[in-house]
Amino acid sequence: MPLAFYAPLKPPDHTVPSGDRAMARGLVAALQMGGAQVTIAAQLRSRDAVGEARIQAALIAEADALIPGIIAKGARAEWRAWITYHNYYKAPDLIGPTVARSLGIPYLLVEATRARKRLDGPWDRFARAAEAACDAADVIFYLTEHDGAALRAYAPPAQRLVHLPPFLDRTDLPPQAVGSGSGLLSVAMMRAGAKMASYRLIAQTLAQVPGDWYLEIAGDGPQSAAVAAAMAPFAERVRFLGELDAAGLADAYGRAGALLWPGVDEAFGMTYLEAQAHGLPVIAQDRPGVRDVLFPRDYPAVEDGPRGLAHLVRATLDTPPPSDRIRAHIAANHLLPAAARTLRDGLSHAGVAL
């Protein structure tokens, strides 16, 4: 079953690792597992990070120039549907709706968001393009209930919305962690904005955690000095691992007792899934998006601040939830087989049988 796939923010074969690239690759793998023959239909990155009309106009012109060739390619390949991953106001799908309409095939979106507050602002033209793509979709797979609520509010009558829980690009679980009961792990890039806010919140939290603990931090980036300064009061209790490859990160998960990451402004966070696949409990705040990927238990509200997180740190290290139950939750809901089933069901709603 030939399908077209497009990721306007970052294509699956991009050279720079990221959660967005990992999710795009996982979607391709899940579609292939379900029986699809997937073609990356376009490489155009439509992202405008700063909100400039000039950039948006240039990208729209570039997309328009590519569309005739993509339509011809799709006709030759007999694509049965077009699937776009991550359509939003900074990187809308400027290609898929036109190609799908020309070829007479269903148009589907994965992780599409509506941001009507961006209309009439610096991203107005792109926000309107993202809205138009959402309106054109026969099926939208949403990853979090937060996104689902916004999509339901403005969905056209015939549109089908399907919940696709975020998932890891693997069919089985990694080895179970056998780490220290006092060991915490944080995994994140060190950059300004939300990541730095989470690091600062970790430092404020650890200052209120009694008893024995230590923290390993896997990650690097332009704010590494600021992160080091925030953790300086804890001296040797905090160890910096730098940026790790897959094997090094697996080792870090394996020796930890829990993952500590508050989740400030996280969409959902693949790190949560990776840690829980190893059986690690997560210490995070109860935030939209984040809560969709966490093993069900009580998490502190944002309003509880560092004190609420500190209480969960101590309680988790003292009495962690059973690792086998955490891993079973991930296996049932957040691996490739579950995603393949959901994608197959969603495609069937659009009249495409894998």
DAZINOR-V729778 format. One record per residue. SS is DSSP state (A for helix, B for strand, O for the rest). PSI is psi as a letter, one per 30 degrees, with the letter a starting at -180 (999 if undefined). NEAR is the number of other C-alpha atoms within 8 Angstrom. Layout:
# DAZINOR-V729778
SS;PSI;NEAR / SS;PSI;NEAR
This chain:
# DAZINOR-V729778
O;j;8 / B;k;12 / B;k;13 / B;k;14 / B;k;14 / B;k;14 / O;j;15 / O;f;17 / O;e;12 / O;j;9 / O;l;12 / O;f;9 / O;g;6 / O;k;8 / O;f;4 / O;k;4 / O;k;7 / O;l;6 / A;e;8 / A;e;8 / A;e;13 / A;e;11 / A;e;11 / A;e;12 / A;e;11 / A;e;12 / A;e;9 / A;e;10 / A;e;10 / A;e;14 / A;e;14 / A;e;10 / A;e;10 / O;f;11 / O;g;8 / O;l;11 / B;j;9 / B;k;11 / B;k;8 / B;j;8 / O;f;8 / O;l;8 / O;f;9 / O;k;6 / O;j;10 / O;g;12 / O;k;9 / O;j;10 / O;f;5 / O;f;4 / O;h;10 / O;k;9 / A;e;9 / A;e;6 / A;e;9 / A;e;12 / A;e;8 / A;e;8 / A;e;9 / A;e;9 / A;e;8 / A;e;8 / A;e;11 / A;e;10 / A;f;7 / A;f;8 / A;e;11 / A;e;8 / A;e;7 / A;e;11 / A;e;11 / A;e;8 / A;e;8 / A;e;11 / A;e;9 / A;e;6 / A;f;7 / O;h;7 / O;k;12 / O;f;11 / B;l;13 / B;k;15 / B;k;13 / B;k;14 / B;k;13 / O;i;14 / O;j;18 / B;l;13 / O;f;15 / O;f;12 / B;i;15 / O;l;17 / O;j;14 / O;g;11 / O;e;9 / A;e;13 / A;e;12 / A;e;8 / A;e;11 / A;e;13 / A;e;9 / A;e;8 / A;f;9 / O;h;6 / O;l;11 / B;k;13 / B;k;14 / B;k;13 / B;k;15 / B;k;13 / O;i;12 / O;k;14 / O;k;13 / O;k;11 / O;i;10 / A;f;7 / A;f;4 / A;f;11 / O;k;11 / O;g;6 / O;a;6 / O;f;8 / O;g;14 / A;e;10 / A;e;9 / A;e;12 / A;e;16 / A;e;10 / A;e;12 / A;e;16 / A;e;11 / A;e;8 / A;e;14 / A;e;12 / A;e;8 / A;f;8 / O;k;13 / O;e;11 / B;k;15 / B;k;15 / B;j;14 / B;k;15 / O;f;12 / O;l;13 / A;f;11 / A;e;8 / A;e;12 / A;e;12 / A;e;8 / A;e;10 / A;e;11 / A;e;8 / A;f;6 / A;g;6 / O;k;8 / O;l;6 / O;e;4 / O;f;5 / O;k;10 / B;k;8 / B;k;11 / B;k;10 / B;j;11 / O;j;11 / O;k;12 / O;k;9 / O;l;13 / O;k;12 / O;i;12 / O;l;7 / O;f;7 / O;l;6 / O;k;9 / O;l;6 / O;k;6 / O;k;9 / O;k;12 / O;h;8 / O;a;10 / O;k;8 / O;f;8 / O;g;9 / B;k;14 / B;l;13 / B;k;15 / B;k;11 / B;j;9 / O;l;10 / O;l;8 / O;i;13 / O;l;10 / O;l;9 / O;b;6 / A;e;9 / A;e;12 / A;e;12 / A;e;10 / A;e;12 / A;e;10 / A;e;10 / A;e;10 / A;e;12 / A;e;10 / A;e;9 / A;e;12 / A;f;8 / O;f;6 / O;g;9 / O;j;10 / O;l;5 / O;a;5 / O;k;5 / O;l;8 / B;l;9 / B;k;11 / B;k;12 / B;j;13 / B;j;14 / O;l;13 / O;l;11 / O;a;8 / O;f;8 / O;g;11 / A;e;10 / A;e;7 / A;e;7 / A;e;12 / A;e;8 / A;e;7 / A;e;10 / A;f;10 / A;e;7 / A;f;5 / A;f;7 / A;b;7 / A;f;5 / A;f;8 / B;k;11 / B;k;8 / B;k;8 / B;f;9 / B;a;8 / O;k;7 / O;k;10 / O;a;6 / A;e;6 / A;e;7 / A;e;8 / A;e;10 / A;e;8 / A;e;8 / A;e;9 / A;e;13 / A;f;12 / A;g;11 / O;l;16 / O;f;16 / B;l;13 / B;k;14 / B;j;12 / O;j;11 / O;e;11 / O;h;11 / O;j;9 / O;g;5 / O;k;9 / O;e;7 / O;e;11 / O;j;11 / A;f;10 / A;e;8 / A;e;11 / A;e;14 / A;e;9 / A;e;13 / A;f;14 / A;e;14 / O;f;15 / O;g;14 / O;k;15 / B;l;15 / B;k;13 / B;j;14 / O;l;11 / B;l;12 / O;j;10 / O;k;10 / O;k;10 / O;e;12 / A;e;14 / A;f;9 / A;f;10 / A;g;12 / O;k;9 / O;k;10 / O;j;4 / O;a;4 / O;k;4 / O;k;9 / B;k;11 / O;l;10 / A;e;8 / A;f;4 / A;f;9 / A;a;8 / A;e;11 / A;e;9 / A;e;10 / A;e;15 / A;e;12 / A;e;9 / A;e;11 / A;e;11 / A;e;11 / A;e;9 / A;e;12 / A;e;11 / A;e;7 / O;i;6 / O;k;8 / O;l;8 / O;k;7 / A;e;11 / A;e;7 / A;e;9 / A;e;15 / A;e;13 / A;e;8 / A;e;10 / A;e;13 / A;e;11 / A;f;8 / A;f;10 / O;h;14 / O;l;15 / A;e;15 / A;e;9 / A;e;10 / A;e;15 / A;e;12 / A;e;9 / A;e;11 / A;e;12 / A;e;12 / A;e;8 / A;e;11 / A;e;12 / A;e;10 / A;f;9 / O;g;9 / O;g;7 / O;j;9 / O;j;6 / O;999;9
